[in-house]
Every structure is written in C-alpha cells, then in structure tokens.
Amino acid sequence: MLESALLQTHFDVIPFGIYVVDVATYELVFVNKHFRDALGAGLGRKCHEVLYESDAPCLNCRIPELLTPAGMPNGVTVVYDHYNERDERWAQMQEKTMGWPDGRVVKYSIAVDISELKETQNSLAEAHAELAIRNRELMAQNRILQENIELREHVERIARHDLKAPLSALIGLPQVLLDNYDLPDAAADAVRLIEQAGHSMLEMLNQSLVLFRLETGAYVLSPTAVDLADLARRTAARMATMPVARGRKIRVSLAGRPLAPGERLDYSGDVLLLGPMLQNLVVNGLEASPMGGEVTIDLVRDRDRVLVAVTNQGEVPEPIRCRMFAKYVTMGKRGGTGLGAYSAALAARAHGGQIELDAATPGWTTVAVILPSAPGVAP
C-alpha cells in the first residue's frame, strides 16, 4: 500500500499527463492529477474508452512492442508523436512496461502536449511556400521579410517561455525525488526515465531552434577545433545503446581501415552542427538496416576537403532518391519525420560543404558529407 501510494504521489507532481494501464485488460490502473483534471479519474475503465472514446483498443497500441513473448516487461521504451482526434491535440508519447506494486504488469505512458510546436512547424512550412511564391513579386518582399521575422520571434518565444519552463520542472523534480525519498526500485527507475525523457525533449527543442535558424539564415557558424574521429567514436558508442541499434553494429573507419585507438582527424567546424548531423545520418542508417546489419562511419581527409561517409545495408526507395534531402521526405519508416537527412544537409551547407546520396551499389546506401578544409558559409 505504501509503495503504491508513493509511486502515485510521485507521478502526481509531474507537470505532464501520465496514465498507467493493465496490459492484460487495458484497464486504467492510475491517472495522474494532470490527466484527472482534464478527463476525470476513469479508474477501472478501458484506456481507449476514457482517452479516445473508442469501443476497441487503438490500432496503434504499442503494448505488444513492450512485452516479452512471456508477457513480461522487455525494457524497451517507445517514443512517438500521436494525434488525438477526440480533442484535436498532438502529444509526444513515451511508453514503457513495468511491474506495478500489486504484481500486475502495466504500461505507463507520459504524454506531453506538443500541439503548439506542431502548429508552429506547419506555420513554418506554409511560410516557406509563401516565400517561394512571393519572392517573384518584388513589391511584396518587405512585407514577407517582416512576416518571417515575426514568425522567428514567435517560435523562439514559445520555445523559451511556453516549453522550456515546464521542461525545467520535469528535469529537476526527478533528482529531488531521488535525493529525498527512499523510493522502491521500480519507482526510482521510472523517475530516472522521466528525467531522461526531459533531457531528450530539451535537446530536441534546442535542435529545432538551430534548425529554424539554419533555414532562415540566422545561424552564425562558430568553428572550433573538432576531432572528427573522436566525435564518430562517441556517436557510435552512444547510438549502440539505443533501441534503434538493437541487433545491428556500428563501425568507425579511417579511409576504409579500422580506426586505431587514439587516432585523430582534426577539423575546424561547428560541433553544435556536426554532432547532430552525424547522429541523424547514423540513425537513418540504423533504421534502414536489416537485423544483423552494420552501419559504417568512414572518415577520409584529402588535401582540401574532409569526407564523412555513412554506409548501411538497405536501399533508399526509388521514388524519394531525388528528394532525399528535402524537408519532410520519408518513406517506410514508422514514426519518421523526414527531418534527419534534411537537417544534416543544412549543417553540411552551413560549413560550405555538400551532401550526396550514393545508391549505385545494389542493397547498400551511402550518404557522403563533403566538407571543405576551411569551412565557409554556403551561398
């Protein structure tokens, strides 16, 4: 009883919606205060009835992905964006299974409302389309530029105030709970997961701002000394621990040979762009690779350029090859946003470089980033 009360108390202080579902019956076991205020308690009722007013389980229910064949938690965490037609709102969902204090296996879901962020992204896309048309109309250029400035300020204002403020609570509260309460192991793991989710969302938010500044030409490149070999090693090690890498390998090489311990490849670049660029390309390679496949990061230095090539098994679908690095272009990837290759291309161009797709070898794909030895802003 005490363990259950403690766990529910900790969930109640989180400023985002959290609900817990019995994986066998779909019955709501717990709904935190954030959701109770919006939906009512709903305990004992089916989750799909309370959340979506549906008589049947959701078609996109992730419970099967979160259980072992024996019906036990498998340690996998899924993160995805979901649109709820009932209230016409977007939420970023983070879900995982665990053992509940009464012995049941449950799935808990953390739902962060990202409707304003989605709306802003749509507004940005519409603004870009409008800009492409109205650039032909010289008389309207001043008005269009002013609209883009206001839109940029609106995005930054939302990110700075409306989103970062609640995120700071999400990131800070878990450590307070861990430091001041003797939490059961299951509750402590859940609290740590919440903290990790907060850091992940903050990183996504910061990267979305960088992406926006790159798109609008407002980003100022800040080159510093970067060891690309070390960056590749650290990226490979970090990605190897992520669910997307399960059953796949990541290898780092220098001009086609294994990268030796301590070996360097120095480059003057903006690490705030190069790190996410490399991570996005590796994630795309892992997602496209079959089980047992391998993703290779190969680094090559020529006299006046540096080549970063990410190769994986699997082919880019023919219909999107010519649009590979355009915004929102994706095919066949569950939950894909179409922003990974696009943002990587922007980062390469910000350094005065370019990005290319090589699909000439059947069954394989290589994305090559070509960076000049002395980075400069692309025209």
Secondary structure, DSSP 8 states (H G I E B T S, - for coil): -HHHHHHHHHHHHSSSEEEEEETTT-BEEEE-HHHHHHH---TTSBHHHHHH--SS--TT--GGGGB-TTSSB----EEEEEEETTTTEEEEEEEEEEE-TTS-EEEEEEEEE-HHHHHHHHHHHHHHHHHHHHTT-GGGHHHHHHHHHHHHHHHHHIIIIIIHHHHHHHHHHHHHHHHHS---HHHHHHHHHHHHHHHHHHHHHHHHHHHHHHHHT------EEEEHHHHHHHHHHHHHTSGGGTT-EEEEEETTEE--TT---EEEE-HHHHHHHHHHHHHHHHHHS-TT-EEEEEEEE-SSEEEEEEEEES---GGGGGGTTSTT---S-TT--S-HHHHHHHHHHHTT-EEEEE--STTEEEEEEEEESS-----
